[in-house]
């Protein structure tokens, strides 16, 4: 369940981040607003290309836009706070006028509902911190301490910026706009349309688009873990030439692009979907820690063991840690419930339905791999190897004409069995007589085989062939293995393949799924 929630979270991380980054640039340059979907898709394609090339997260690449963004926003917040207080004789902030007469007083259930919606929306700011816990091993030693420090620093920075932006935007009565983000409005009202405004908008766009790379780092890694345990297709395990999980990267790019197109690159519409998966993951992980720490507490330390070995079985302060995890699980569970209730009709129902479907898919895939493993197991064959394959004394050779390709296939079929049946579908007497004449030209090859002409009134040659094979299988060789030798000529280029009807390919696809039929292809290269 946690995996299903996280996979949807990573898909939405990419979609939301590139959409929010696109909004930052379209707020600064409104004429780009109509091209926001195209810009978002280009950003996803660029990140996909970078990750397929094996370019890992670089401290320098990510540090520059991050520090530049934080510096720009802090300057704007500090300057805005100074202006809001009217210090040093500086002009006060402009404030939008709101017609109070149009407002309505909300009390009781309506007021509680608004508070819960605001709470649920604010909790979206917590999303993203799970990337640190998922990627602890990517930190320098000591990994856990460095990850914990990073999480504390990130939380402090995020809350300072969040509170500052919330205070100033509320103080100025800013109203959300389709074409102009709150951050853009706030920055413009505080510092104008000068250098600092474009500084903030450009680096907002960059860090949001680069934040999408979190999904490209963690989605393939999580997919690898699931595929290793047979919950996802095994091609998710494969690494490309650059030692990256190409399957996971491409899958993420396709799914996130679909989300961007469906939601028209509007990250506000995606946020209800985005937060639910995160809060479910938080709840499950914290609940898991409660269970783990309970088990640790039940194991009494063995003082006779060395300190390092004792630590494995006993952890000091486990009661406080368990209480902390319990409070965390309870809090995030409440947030999860509130998000589902308040955002249900706004799109949260999609995630409520999707996550159980993903979990069901996991178990279906695992069940399939279990069935395949059981079907291929060899324990019951030890000492009975001769029962592994039984070949029926018959070879069916579908032919359309007598040429070098079919003669070569016929020669091969004669070496397999004494019962070779060359089967051809003929639609008129002229065609049938011509085939028989050409067949009799090569008595050394054809005398060992039987030519069977299936008279058919239509041009479809596949159906009568399939019916003949099925009839042989049911009436003459119901339990044995039937061998079908398919002659096929191969042209020099892939383009010229489209000039031929590819009957051999169609026939192969039709009979490959039938039990007890062996297909042998005899290629003849032109």
URHU-V841803 format. One record per helix or strand of 3 or more residues. SS is the DSSP state (~ for helix, > for strand). FROM is the first residue (numbers start at 1). TO is the last residue. If there is no record, write none. Layout:
# URHU-V841803
<<SS;FROM;TO> <SS;FROM;TO>>
This chain:
# URHU-V841803
<<~;2;28> <~;30;52> <~;59;85> <~;87;89> <~;100;102> <~;108;126> <~;130;134> <~;136;138> <~;143;171> <~;182;191> <~;195;211> <~;213;228> <~;234;237> <~;246;262> <~;267;298> <~;307;313> <~;318;342> <~;344;346> <~;348;376> <~;379;381> <~;385;387> <>;391;398> <~;404;416> <>;420;426> <~;429;439> <~;443;446> <>;449;455> <~;462;475> <>;481;490> <~;495;499> <~;503;511> <>;517;525>>
